[in-house]
Each structure stands twice: as structure tokens, then as C-alpha cells.
């Protein structure tokens, strides 16, 4: 890569929204020193936001050499910005490791890596191989319909964002490539953030967001097992085998793919259209402290659910906030915020951001970013969590009642003994309408949940109204008026109202 240089500390490669609403492009130095002036990272791909947060957290942990105790965390938070006298020396010490095209130490890459063809000649692949939104090989894509024959060239800034994203969210599948460093590889494995739903607390500024997710050692629960350091401080090439993490910094910056970008210069501009790639490291025996966990009602065990394209994350909000005696299974940022006294965390509410990738057999189906208001009472008080539990149980109960009413309608419209009742009921879209329309009401419910029964009763009313609207919009107006459809409508509406009244 001789003659090419693009240093991520200096170059403006990250889009951020200022607290005044303006869009700014910044490098890592400017981002960290002005994080209190920025609202959030901006990206059309939410997976990039989650991946960048992990890199930034690792940077801050390393720069401040902690925080190791609650008092250190509180002092850093009370400063209301990251101290320049600590950030600048650290960035200077690792400056050469953040050059995207460095020959000996390319950032987050494997120096000298080369894909080889059958004749042992270099055979780089399209940059699309690290972009979930682009077609590559026989993989399906989320938004794109190009092929490997389509020329794709990224700017260095775009390549850097895609590189970091793929290190956290690349999907497994067939590889069948040979490289000079790792020989023949049959398959890829999923990257570290594919297997769950990433959860972060979000504050009024990027500084607050980073601090709210800057975990103390007792909250990340990943023991130090060797020389724990972020990927950019290591001299060794790394492996393509499974291993346990050396510690939290190693965990945050796991190199799930070995990659070497191939820059080109054309017309005075530097672009990246090709790269060399191989399976990277797989970390085992580590529970992601930022993942959402749900309790299996049958076994009583907790597991990390993956994103369901047909189920919005807020429907599982009780799993996010519920806590009990013994091990607290909430995301670690929730656990930590709950222990901070009100004089430290002055806000009465924050936002919870959920980011995840849905996939099937190594094919991306959808990515999603959802935000929920989080009253501090929901993090601290079990009584408030119980109200959330009752509210979500009512929403699920009414969804089953609505489903039953829709099927009553379909059975009365169709000829006797029809076998496609379920299919036609699903085709009405009533349940999707119900859950989509209910989301706005849920945001209001969650915002006022610390007010108790009054908020809960209003939520119950909103649920009932939404169910009636769903039945009317998706069923009543779907079929032309006839004697049969009018009788069916009367029966369905009676079923809905009778069972709602029973609640």
C-alpha cells in the first residue's frame, strides 16, 4: 500500500449530528474531544452505529485506563467532556495504527494478506464482500440487486465504515478460498454481533451515550485472560481459530475477518474496489453484556434472541427491563445506570436503542434500529417493571383476541369446512396493522409509566381502540358487502367486543 495513507484519527470520515441539528464530518480526535457537542453518530446503516460505538468505547477505556471504580466513572461523567490531556497523548501513541492503508499496520486489517487463485496468483475480491447491503457471490442482500460483475468503488471514508461494520456483523457461509497466511478455508463464521440484539442507553449528547455504555469491570463480566488490549495495539497477525477473549477490550474489538483493502488512485482520487479476505478469530466463552436476553418460559433459562423481521423489538420490552434476585440479566448498561444515584445521572429518562440484523442461512433479511424512552424509574423500581409486565401481557392477550375475531369473520364468509381459514386470516394483515399502530401508543405508555395506574389504564384503552380499528380497516373494508359478509362482520365484532369486555 506504499504511497497511500488515510488516517482515521485525522481525516473526517464519520458523520455526526451536532446538538444544533447540523451534520458534521469528523475524525476520531475531533469526535472524542467534541463528543459533548454532538448528538449522535449518523449513518443510513444502523449496524455501523453499533459497530462504531464498540470501537469508540474501546478507545475511551484504553485512553483513560479504566474507569476501574464507580468513583472514577463518576468523576469522568462529572467533567461533561472527555479530558483533552488524556485523549490527545493516547491518540498520538497509536497514531500510526489508525492509518487505513499503512503497509505494516493497516487499521483493523491483516498486513500482507493475499487471496490466491488456483495458480497461487493474487486474486482479490470485490469490496462488496464486506457490505451486507450489496450483492456478493450467491448471497441475498437487503437493498441491492447488483452482481459481482458490477464495478463498485468506495471512498476511503466509506471503506473504513464498511470495514468496521463487517468486523462486527459479517455473516457465516461458504468461503472456499485460499490465502497466503491461512491456507484453504472452507467456511466463514458469524461475527460477534450477529447472534443477538445490541442494546445501548442513549443520552442527550454523544458524550452521555458513550459514558452510559462505558462499563465498570463488574458489569462487563469478561475476565482478563492475558494481555488485554484493543486490536490496533497488537503486533501479532492473529488466528482463524476459536479462542477465549483476553479481556473486555479484546472482546470489543474482535477481528472476526482478516481483511486487507486494496487502494487505487485514479484521476487524483483514492478509491477501494477490491480487497483480500479470510475468516478471522471467533471468540468463545463470553456473554455479550450489551445483548438483550429473554427467559424461556418452559425451561426458565435465559437466551439471547435474534431479530425477528416480523416482530418489533419493543414487544419484548419486558425482557429488557425485568430484573430479579440473583443474576441481573438486563443489558449491562441498564444494570450500571440503576446503581448510579440520581445526583450523578440527572436526567429523569433516557433512550434505549436496539440494533440488530435478521438473517437466515447466511442471508441478511433485514436490519433494524428501534428507540424506546427509558424512565429512570424503570431501571430502579420493580413496581414500575410490574406495570410494564401487565401492560405487555394485555397487548399480547388482545392480539390473540383480535386474531380469533378475524378468524370468526373468515369462517363465516368462506364455504363450510374451508381449509384455508388461517391463510386468509393472515392475509388480512390485521395483526400487523395492530402492532404497527400500537407502537406509537406504547411510546406514550412507556414515557409516563412512572405515573402508575393512570398510565396503565390509558394504555388498556389504547389497546382496545387499536384492536377495533385493525378489525375494521383490515377485515370489514376488505370484502364487498353481501348478506354473508354482513353476518360475518356482526359475528366478528361481537366476538371481539365480548372478549375485550371479559378482560
C-alpha positions in Angstrom: 0.0 0.0 0.0 3.0 2.2 -0.4 2.1 5.8 -1.3 -1.4 5.6 0.2 -2.4 7.0 3.5 -5.7 7.7 5.2 -5.5 8.2 9.0 -8.8 7.8 10.8 -7.7 10.0 13.7 -7.2 13.0 11.5 -9.4 12.5 8.4 -13.2 13.5 8.6 -14.7 10.1 7.9 -17.5 9.9 10.4 -20.9 11.6 10.1 -22.3 13.1 13.3 -25.3 15.2 14.1 -24.5 18.3 16.2 -26.7 19.2 19.1 -27.9 22.1 16.9 -29.0 19.6 14.3 -26.2 20.2 11.8 -24.4 17.4 10.1 -20.6 17.3 10.7 -17.9 15.0 9.3 -15.2 14.3 11.9 -12.2 12.2 12.6 -11.7 10.2 15.8 -9.8 13.0 17.5 -12.4 15.6 16.8 -15.2 13.2 17.7 -13.8 12.4 21.1 -12.9 16.0 22.0 -16.3 17.4 20.9 -18.5 14.5 21.9 -20.3 16.7 24.3 -21.3 19.0 21.4 -22.5 16.1 19.2 -25.9 14.4 19.5 -25.2 11.1 17.8 -23.4 9.2 15.1 -25.2 9.4 11.8 -25.5 6.5 9.3 -28.0 5.0 7.0 -26.9 1.6 8.2 -27.7 1.2 11.9 -25.3 -1.7 12.1 -22.5 0.8 11.5 -23.6 2.8 14.5 -23.5 -0.3 16.8 -20.0 -1.3 15.5 -18.6 2.2 15.8 -19.9 2.5 19.4 -17.9 -0.6 20.3 -14.7 0.8 18.8 -15.2 4.2 20.5 -15.8 2.5 23.8 -12.6 0.5 23.5 -10.7 3.7 22.6 -12.0 5.6 25.7 -11.4 2.6 28.0 -7.8 2.4 26.8 -7.2 6.2 26.9 -8.4 6.7 30.5 -7.1 3.3 31.6 -10.4 2.5 33.1 -12.7 3.5 34.7 -12.0 0.8 37.3 -14.2 2.1 40.0 -17.6 3.9 40.4 -15.8 7.0 41.7 -13.6 7.1 38.6 -16.6 6.7 36.4 -18.5 9.5 38.3 -15.5 11.9 38.0 -15.3 11.3 34.3 -19.0 11.8 33.8 -19.0 14.9 36.0 -16.4 16.5 33.7 -19.1 16.6 31.0 -16.4 16.1 28.3 -13.5 13.7 27.7 -10.3 15.3 29.0 -8.0 16.5 26.2 -4.9 16.0 28.4 -5.7 12.2 28.4 -7.2 11.7 24.9 -4.5 13.5 22.9 -1.5 11.7 24.3 -3.1 8.3 23.8 -4.1 9.1 20.2 -0.6 10.2 19.5 0.8 7.0 20.9 -1.3 4.9 18.5 -1.5 7.3 15.6 0.3 5.0 13.1 -2.1 2.1 13.9 -5.1 4.1 12.6 -3.8 4.5 9.0 -6.3 2.6 6.8 -3.6 1.9 4.2 -0.5 1.5 6.3 1.8 -1.2 5.0 3.0 -2.7 8.3 -0.1 -1.9 10.4 -3.3 -1.3 8.3 -6.1 -0.4 10.7 -8.3 -3.4 11.7 -6.7 -5.4 8.9 -4.2 -8.2 8.3 -1.0 -6.8 6.8 0.2 -8.8 3.7 -2.9 -11.0 3.5 -3.4 -12.2 -0.1 -6.2 -14.3 -1.6 -4.7 -16.9 -4.1 -6.2 -18.4 -7.1 -5.6 -22.0 -8.4 -2.2 -20.9 -9.8 -1.2 -19.2 -6.5 -1.6 -15.8 -8.0 -3.1 -12.9 -6.1 -6.9 -12.9 -6.5 -8.6 -10.0 -4.7 -12.4 -9.9 -4.5 -14.9 -7.1 -4.8 -15.3 -4.7 -1.9 -19.0 -5.8 -1.9 -17.8 -8.9 0.1 -17.9 -6.8 3.2 -21.1 -4.9 2.5 -24.3 -6.6 3.6 -26.3 -4.0 1.6 -24.6 -5.2 -1.6 -24.8 -8.4 -3.5 -21.8 -10.7 -3.3 -21.4 -14.3 -4.5 -24.7 -16.1 -4.1 -25.8 -14.1 -1.0 -29.1 -12.3 -1.0 -29.0 -8.6 0.1 -31.2 -6.2 2.0 -31.4 -3.4 -0.5 -29.2 -4.2 -3.5 -29.6 -6.0 -6.8 -26.1 -5.7 -8.3 -23.8 -8.6 -9.0 -20.1 -9.3 -8.6 -19.6 -8.1 -12.2 -20.8 -4.6 -11.2 -17.8 -2.3 -10.6 -18.1 -0.8 -7.1 -15.6 1.7 -5.7 -15.7 3.2 -2.2 -14.1 6.3 -0.9 -11.6 5.7 2.0 -14.2 7.0 4.4 -16.9 4.6 3.1 -14.4 1.7 3.1 -13.4 2.4 6.8 -17.1 2.4 7.9 -17.7 -0.9 6.0 -14.6 -2.4 7.4 -15.6 -1.8 11.0 -19.2 -2.9 10.4 -18.2 -6.2 8.8 -15.9 -7.0 11.7 -19.0 -6.9 14.0 -21.8 -8.1 11.7 -20.4 -10.3 8.9 -22.4 -13.4 8.2 -21.1 -17.0 8.0 -21.4 -19.3 5.0 -19.1 -20.9 2.4 -15.7 -19.4 1.8 -13.7 -21.9 -0.3 -10.7 -19.5 -0.6 -7.0 -20.0 -0.1 -4.8 -17.3 1.3 -1.1 -17.0 1.9 -1.4 -16.7 5.7 -4.3 -19.1 6.5 -4.2 -21.7 3.6 -7.6 -23.1 2.5 -10.7 -22.1 4.4 -14.0 -23.9 3.8 -16.4 -21.6 5.7 -16.9 -18.3 7.4 -18.4 -18.0 10.8 -20.8 -15.3 12.1 -19.2 -12.2 13.6 -19.7 -11.3 17.2 -22.9 -9.1 17.0 -24.9 -11.3 14.6 -26.2 -13.7 17.3 -28.3 -11.2 19.3 -29.9 -7.7 19.7 -27.4 -5.0 20.6 -28.8 -2.6 23.3 -27.4 0.8 24.3 -28.5 3.6 26.5 -28.6 6.9 24.7 -28.2 10.3 26.3 -28.7 13.9 25.1 -25.2 14.0 23.7 -22.7 11.5 22.2 -20.6 12.1 25.3 -23.5 11.0 27.5 -24.2 8.0 25.3 -20.6 6.8 25.5 -20.5 7.3 29.2 -23.8 5.4 29.8 -22.3 2.4 28.0 -18.8 2.7 29.4 -18.9 -0.3 31.7 -17.1 -0.9 35.0 -15.3 -4.3 35.2 -18.0 -5.8 37.4 -20.7 -5.1 34.8 -19.0 -6.3 31.6 -18.2 -9.6 33.4 -15.4 -10.6 31.0 -12.4 -11.6 33.0 -8.9 -10.6 32.0 -7.2 -13.7 30.5 -3.8 -12.4 29.3 -2.6 -9.2 27.8 -6.0 -7.4 27.2 -5.7 -4.7 24.5 -7.6 -3.5 21.5 -6.8 -4.8 18.1 -4.9 -1.7 17.0 -2.2 -2.2 19.7 -1.3 -5.8 18.8 1.7 -6.8 16.8 0.7 -10.4 16.1 -1.2 -11.5 13.0 -3.9 -13.3 14.8 -5.5 -16.6 14.1 -8.5 -18.0 12.3 -9.4 -20.3 15.1 -11.8 -20.1 18.1 -10.4 -18.8 21.4 -11.4 -17.1 24.6 -11.1 -13.3 24.8 -8.2 -11.9 26.7 -10.4 -9.4 28.3 -13.1 -6.7 27.6 -11.0 -4.6 25.1 -10.2 -7.7 23.1 -13.9 -8.6 23.2 -15.0 -5.2 21.9 -12.5 -5.2 19.0 -12.5 -8.9 18.0 -11.2 -9.2 14.4 -13.8 -11.5 13.0 -12.5 -11.2 9.5 -8.9 -10.9 8.3 -9.0 -8.3 5.6 -6.6 -6.2 3.5 -8.0 -3.3 1.5 -6.5 -2.7 -1.9 -6.5 1.1 -2.6 -6.3 2.5 -6.1 -5.6 6.0 -7.4 -7.5 7.3 -10.5 -7.9 10.8 -11.6 -6.3 12.1 -8.4 -8.8 10.3 -6.2 -8.2 7.3 -4.0 -10.8 4.6 -4.0 -11.2 1.0 -2.8 -12.9 -1.5 -5.1 -11.1 -4.7 -4.1 -9.8 -6.5 -1.0 -8.3 -9.7 0.3 -10.3 -11.5 2.9 -10.3 -14.6 5.2 -12.1 -15.9 8.2 -10.8 -14.2 11.4 -11.0 -15.0 15.1 -14.0 -16.5 16.8 -14.4 -15.6 20.5 -16.0 -18.2 22.7 -17.0 -18.5 26.4 -18.1 -14.8 26.5 -21.5 -13.4 27.1 -22.1 -10.1 25.3 -23.0 -7.6 28.1 -24.9 -5.4 25.5 -27.2 -8.2 24.3 -30.9 -8.4 25.2 -31.9 -11.6 27.0 -35.2 -13.4 27.3 -36.4 -16.0 29.7 -37.6 -19.3 28.2 -40.9 -19.9 30.0 -40.7 -23.6 29.7 -37.1 -24.1 30.9 -36.6 -21.0 33.0 -33.3 -20.4 31.2 -32.2 -17.2 29.6 -31.1 -16.9 26.0 -30.2 -14.1 23.5 -32.9 -13.8 20.9 -32.1 -12.8 17.4 -34.1 -10.2 15.5 -37.4 -11.4 14.0 -38.2 -9.4 10.9 -41.9 -9.8 11.7 -41.7 -8.8 15.4 -40.7 -5.4 16.6 -38.2 -5.3 19.5 -40.5 -3.2 21.7 -42.9 -6.1 22.1 -40.2 -7.8 24.2 -39.6 -4.7 26.3 -40.5 -6.5 29.5 -37.5 -8.8 28.9 -35.3 -5.7 28.5 -36.2 -4.1 31.9 -37.2 -7.1 34.1 -34.8 -7.8 37.0 -35.0 -10.2 39.8 -33.0 -11.5 42.8 -29.6 -13.2 41.9 -28.2 -12.6 38.5 -29.5 -9.5 36.7 -30.0 -10.5 33.1 -30.6 -7.0 31.8 -28.1 -5.3 29.4 -25.1 -4.2 31.4 -25.7 -0.5 30.7 -29.1 -0.8 32.4 -27.6 -2.6 35.4 -24.9 0.1 35.8 -27.3 3.0 35.4 -29.6 1.5 38.0 -26.8 1.7 40.6 -26.0 5.3 39.9 -27.6 7.8 42.3 -29.9 10.5 40.9 -27.4 13.3 41.7 -25.0 11.6 39.3 -27.5 10.8 36.5 -29.5 14.0 36.5 -31.9 13.1 33.7 -35.3 11.6 34.5 -35.3 9.5 31.4 -33.0 8.3 28.6 -33.5 6.4 25.4 -32.8 2.7 24.8 -31.5 2.0 21.3 -31.8 -1.6 19.9 -29.9 -2.5 16.8 -29.9 -5.9 15.1 -29.5 -7.9 11.9 -32.0 -10.6 11.0 -30.6 -13.4 8.8 -31.4 -16.9 7.6 -28.8 -19.3 6.4 -26.1 -16.6 6.0 -28.5 -14.4 4.0 -29.4 -11.0 5.5 -33.2 -10.4 5.8 -33.4 -7.0 7.5 -31.6 -4.7 9.9 -33.4 -2.5 12.3 -32.9 0.3 14.8 -35.5 1.0 17.4 -35.6 3.5 20.2 -37.6 3.4 23.4 -37.9 6.0 26.1 -36.5 4.8 29.4 -37.7 6.5 32.6 -35.0 6.1 35.3 -37.8 4.5 37.5 -38.0 1.6 35.0 -34.3 0.8 35.7 -34.6 1.0 39.5 -38.2 0.1 40.7 -39.6 -3.4 40.4 -43.1 -1.9 40.8 -42.7 0.1 37.6 -41.4 -3.0 35.8 -44.5 -4.9 37.0 -46.7 -2.2 35.4 -44.8 -2.8 32.2 -45.4 -6.5 32.5 -49.1 -6.0 33.0 -49.2 -3.7 30.0 -47.4 -6.1 27.7 -49.5 -9.1 28.8 -52.6 -7.1 27.9 -51.3 -6.2 24.5 -50.4 -9.9 23.7 -53.8 -11.1 25.1 -55.7 -8.6 22.9 -53.6 -9.6 19.8 -54.9 -13.2 20.3 -58.5 -12.0 20.8 -58.1 -9.9 17.5 -56.8 -13.0 15.7 -59.7 -15.0 16.9 -62.2 -12.4 15.8 -60.6 -12.2 12.3 -60.9 -16.0 12.0 -64.6 -15.8 13.1 -65.1 -13.4 10.2 -63.3 -15.6 7.7 -65.1 -18.8 8.7 -68.5 -17.1 8.3 -67.5 -15.7 4.8 -66.0 -18.9 3.4 -67.9 -22.0 2.5 -68.3 -24.5 5.3 -65.2 -26.7 6.1 -62.8 -24.4 4.2 -59.2 -25.4 4.9 -57.5 -22.0 4.3 -59.0 -20.0 7.2 -55.6 -19.4 8.7 -54.0 -18.3 5.5 -56.8 -15.9 4.6 -56.8 -14.5 8.2 -53.1 -13.8 8.0 -53.6 -12.2 4.5 -55.8 -9.6 6.0 -52.8 -8.0 7.8 -54.9 -7.3 10.8 -52.2 -8.3 13.3 -49.5 -6.4 11.5 -51.8 -3.3 11.5 -52.5 -3.8 15.2 -48.8 -4.0 16.3 -47.6 -1.2 13.9 -50.4 1.2 15.1 -49.9 0.3 18.7 -46.2 1.2 18.7 -46.9 5.0 18.9 -49.3 4.4 21.9 -46.6 2.2 23.5 -44.1 5.1 23.4 -46.5 7.3 25.3 -47.2 4.5 27.8 -43.5 4.0 28.4 -42.8 7.7 28.8 -45.4 8.0 31.5 -45.1 4.6 33.1 -43.7 6.1 36.4 -47.2 7.7 36.9 -48.6 4.3 37.7 -52.2 3.1 37.3 -53.5 6.1 35.3 -50.9 5.4 32.5 -51.7 1.7 32.6 -55.5 2.3 32.2 -54.9 4.7 29.3 -52.8 2.0 27.7 -55.5 -0.6 28.1 -57.9 1.8 26.4 -55.5 2.5 23.5 -55.1 -1.3 23.0 -58.8 -1.9 22.7 -59.3 1.0 20.3 -56.4 -0.2 18.1 -57.8 -3.7 18.0 -61.2 -2.4 16.8 -59.5 -0.2 14.2 -57.5 -3.2 13.0 -60.6 -5.3 12.6 -62.4 -2.6 10.7 -59.6 -1.5 8.5 -58.2 -4.9 7.6 -61.4 -7.1 7.6 -64.6 -5.0 7.3 -63.3 -3.0 4.4 -61.6 -5.9 2.6 -64.7 -7.7 1.5 -67.6 -6.3 -0.5 -70.9 -6.1 1.2 -73.2 -9.1 0.9 -75.5 -10.9 3.2 -72.7 -13.3 4.1 -70.1 -10.6 4.8 -72.5 -8.6 6.9 -73.4 -11.6 9.0 -69.6 -12.4 9.3 -68.9 -8.8 10.4 -71.6 -8.9 13.1 -70.2 -12.2 14.4 -66.6 -11.0 14.4 -67.4 -7.7 16.1 -69.4 -9.4 18.7 -66.6 -11.9 19.3 -64.1 -9.0 19.7 -66.3 -6.9 22.0 -67.4 -9.8 24.2 -63.8 -11.0 24.8 -62.5 -7.4 25.3 -65.2 -6.9 27.9 -64.2 -10.1 29.6 -60.7 -8.7 30.2 
